[in-house]
């Protein structure tokens, strides 16, 4: 089957045994969830309607439910819905900014996806649906009439990551539309890390990173670069339970094993297979939430390998800075860019501000970027749009 626009530029066959291990749990739910299957003799049910004023009407059938709420990405609290005589629950939102929104329903406190919407936001914990609210002009994350890069998928045997079936891990690589494997000048490379409970496809399947890069490149705003998006766990079990965040030793184990996988498996594999530079000045690393924790930890402790470092809504509470970064020295690190961003309406804003202040106390030059928003993909797409043009620029 052809994979929908929310992600990949290759053709995949529906062979479950060949699914990337990081996607198997989500794929199982998608394939087995009876709510997704709609009988052919039933009339179509329109669960979402994007209105001319950019409000969205959501509908959900459940006559037996006593309370249904809409959980909409970018909204702090679920929104109560009203039930009609036919058992259909409805809510029309306020006008929304042009964006891709994740959503699900809460029926009597139970997480429910929209069975009438096949656009699924894969996740190791809970699936959600996706709905796009268009703008008057194409948005930076949309597919537009520009040259497109290619997203390549790699599955490999890992010796570092724990609890993966048959030790099979995976990563994605974006090559720009002008990519030439024989070019004399190798391409700079950005290692782009996903967040907790996402899998390796997060930045393409939901973040639209490949389309963002296509559009920025066509506008002349970024350097042509290769982007590597690995599975971001040192222990895949860490991605299946939020309880792990309550145990600093588990957080540190997940981070340290991921660092080992990235530096000893993914990075050498990419540099053997692609025409990318091996110089620190041509390597960047950035990530969101858990991936931000990892990218900052790696960038600040391995500045001999990465000169450009970014964190988006980073889970910096997982960094014991005085201990883990005790040897940090601004002159020795010699970073070309240290860029730390956070949504202004999310709980991680205060920890990120405190981390920025600590870095500055160590003499580290930090660029801080804050924009309105919660802990959502809307914030992280915007972060990438602002971060990517800063990379690999001359001094």
N, C-alpha and C positions, 0 to 999 in steps of 0.2 A: 504494500500500500504506500501511497505517498504521504509522508508525514506532514501535518498541517503547518500553516505559516508560522505558528508560534514556536519556531525553533530551528529546524535543521534544513540544510541545503543539499542533503543527500537523500537517496531513496532507500527505504528500509523494508524488509520482508517481515511479516508477522510470524516469526519463529521464536516462541517464548524461551526456548533453551538458549538462544543466542542473545537474549536481552542483557544489557550491561547489568552487573550485579547491583549497582547502586539504584537501578530503576525497577528491579524485580518486584519489590513490595508495592510500589505504585501501580505497576503494570498488572499485578495480580488483582488489585482492587478494581481497576478499570475493566479488565476482562471478565471478572466474575460478578461485578455489582449488577444485580438484576434491574436496578432502577435505570441503568443506562440504556437497556434494551426497550425499544418502543414497538409494540405489535404493529404489524403492517396494516391491520384493519382499523387502527385507531386514527382519528383525525389529528393533524398536528396541533400541538399545544405550544403557544408562543409565551415562553416564560420571561423573556426580556424584550423590552421595546425601548429603543433609544429615541427620545422625542426631539423635536426641532429646536427646543431651547436647551438641549443637552441634559435635561433631566432623564432619568431612566425609570421605567415602570417594571417592577419585578413581580412575578406571579409564581405561586407554589401551591400544588394540589395536595391537600392532606385534610380530609373532612374530619378525621378522628382527633386531630391535634387540638389542644385547648389554648396553645400559645405558640406563635411562630414569629421569629425575628429574622431580619436580614443583617448579616455580618458583612459589611462592605469595607474593603481595603481603603485606608485613608480616613475612616470614621472611627472615632474613639470608642464608641459604644454601639452594640447592636440596635437596630431600629425596629420597633414593633410594627407588625403587619396586621391588616384587618381582613377578616374572613367574610365572604359573601354566602348566600344561601346555597350555592353549589359546592361549598367546601374549598373554594379557591382563596388563598391568602394573597393580598396585594399591597404594595407600597410604591409610591412615586417619590423619588428623591428630589432634592433641590437640584438646580442646574449644576452640573459637574464640569470641572476643568477637563480639557481633552487629555485622555490618558487610557491606559489599560488597567482595569480594576479587577482584582480578585474578589470573589464573594462566595458565601455559602449561606445556608439557612440553619437556624437553630429551632428545631421543632420539639417543644416541651423539654428543652435543655439538651437535646441530642443533635450532634453535628450531622447535617444533611447536605449533600451536593445537589445541584440542579439536574434532574434526569433528562431534561429537555435541551440541555446545552452540552455539546460534545467538546467544547474548548475547555480542556482540563489543565489545571495548574498542578503538576506532579509534585509530590512531597513525601518524605519518609514517614511523616506523622499523620497528616490529614490532607486529603485532596480538596481542592477548591475549583471553582469555575472561573472563567475569564470573560470579561465583556469590554469592548473597546468603545470609548466615546471619542468620535473624531473631532478634529478642529476645522476651522475654515481653510487652513492650509496644511500641507503634510507636516506631521510631527517628526522630530529627529529619530524616533524609534520605529517609524513606519517604513514599509517597503515602498520605495520610490523608483522612478525611472533613472537610475544611475547604475554604473558598473557595480556588480556585486562580487564580494569575496566568496570563499568556499569554507564551509565548516566540515572538518574531518573528524572522525571518531576513531579512537584507538582503545583497544582492550589489551591489557597486558597482565602477566603474572607478577604479583608483588611479594616481596619478602619482608616488607615493613608493616603494611596495614593489617590489623588484626580482624578476625571474624568475618572475612569475606568468603562467600562460597567458592571453593576451589582456588582461593587466593587470587581471584580475578578482579582487578581494578580497572579504571578507565579514565580517560581524559579527552577533551575536545581541543582542536586547534583551528583557529581562524587564520586563513591566509588571505591577504588583500587581493583585490582584482588584478593588480599589476605584479603579483608574485611570480618571480622567475627563479626556479631552483638552480639555475646556472649563472645567475647574476654575479658579477665580480664583487659588488658591494653587498655583503650579507645584511639581512633585515634586522632591525632592533626587535626585541620581544618583550611583551608584557605578560606576566603571569597574573591571572585574574581569578580570585578565589570567591567561592559562593558562601552562603551563610548556613547556619545550623538548620538541620532538617531538610535542606535542599540536597540535590545530588549534582553530579558533574554537569548536567545539562542546564542548570539553573540560569546561568548568564545568557544562554541563547534561547531556551524554551520560554523564559519569562522576562528576562532582562533585555531581550532584543539587542544584545551587545553587537552582534554581527551587522545588523542594520544600522545601528547608531554609528559604527565605524565606517560603514559604506558611505553614509550620508556626510559625515564629517570629512572624510577623505575627498569626496566629490566636491565639497565646498572649499577645499584647500586649507582646512583648519587643523589637520593633524598630519604627522609624518606617517608614511606607509609603514605598517608594523605587523608582525605576527603576534597573535594573542593565544595563550595557552590557558585552558580552563580545566584544572584537574579535580578529581574527587577529593574533597577536603577533609577527610577523616583519617586519623591514625588508628582509630578503633571504630569500626562501623557501628558498633553497639552504642557509641556515644551519640550518634545521630538519631537513635530510636527512642530516647527517653530524656526529657528535660531535667530529670533528677540529677543527671551527671553534672550539671552546672552548680549544684549545691556542694560538690566535693572538689576542692582545689586540686587534689592529687589526680583526679580523673581528667580534669581540664588540662592540666599540665602534661599528662600522659598522651592525651589525644593530640595536643599541639606538638610535642616532641616527636612522636611517631610520624605525624604528618610531615614535619620538617625533613625527617629521614627519607620518607617516600618521595618528596618533591626533589630534594637535592641529589639523591643517589639513584633514583629511578626515572622520574618524569623528565627532569632537566637534561640528563645525559641522553635519554631517548629522543627528546625533541631535537637536541643539537646534532644527533646522528642522522635524523630523518629529514630535517628541514634546513634551508639555507639561512640560518640565523647567526648573529654575532655571538661570540663567546666572551666578549668584553663587558665588564661591569657597567661601563658608561652606556651600553646598549641594552641593559636589562633593567626592567621595572617590575615591581610587585605591588599589588593592591588587592583589597578584598572588602567584603561587606560583613558586618556583625562578627560572627565567628571567624570568617575569612579576614576581617579587619584585624582581629586579635592576632591571627597567624601572620598576616603580611607585615604588621608592625614589629612583631617579635623577630621574624626572619630578617626584615630589612635593617633593623637596628642591631642585630647580632651577627649578620653576615653582609656587612657593607662592602666587603671585599668582592662580593658577587652581584650586588644590586646597588645601583646609584640613584634610583628613583623609587620612592616608597609612598604608598597611599593607604589610608584607612577610611572606610565609609561606615559610619554608625558602629564603630568598632566596640567589641565586647572587652574593653580595656580593664574591666574589673577582674579579668582572668590573667592579667599581667602583674606579677609581684615586682614592680619596677626597681625598687632599691636592691633587690637580690638578683633578679634575672638580667637587669641592665646596669649592674654596678660598674662595669668597665666602660660604659658608654662615654665616648669622647668625641666632641664635635669635629675637631681637627682630624682625628684618625678616621672617623666615619666618612667625612668629605662627601656627604650626600648632595646630589644635584637638586633633589627635591624631596621634602618631607611634608606631605599634604594630608591633613586630618579634617574630615568632614563629619557633620552630624545634623540630623533633623532637629529643628528648634522646639518641637513639641513632643519629643520622645524621652523616656526615662534615662537613656544613655547620654543625654546632653551634659549633665553635670559631671559624670565620670570622665567624659572626653575632655571637657574643659580643664578638669583637674590634671589630667594626663598631659595636656598641652602645656599647662603651667609648670609641671615637673620637668618636662623636656627643656623648656626655656631656662629653668633654673640650672640645668646642666650645660647651658650655652648652645643648645641645638637650635638652629634656625628652622622654625615651623611655620607653614602656611595653614591657617585655620579657615575653614569654609563652613558656614552655617546657612541653612535655608529652611523655610517653613516645611513642616511635615512630621509624620510619625515614623515608626520603624517599618517602612514599607518600600516596595519596589519603585514607587514613584520618586522617592528620595534618591534611591541608588542609581536609577537611570540618569537622573539629573546630575548626580555626582560624576558618573562616567563621562557625561557630555562636557563637564567642566574640567575634569582631570586629564582626559586623553590629549587635548591640545597642548598641554604643558610638557608632555613627554618628549624626550630626545631632541630638545631644542638646543642650539648652541649657547654657550655662556654669554 
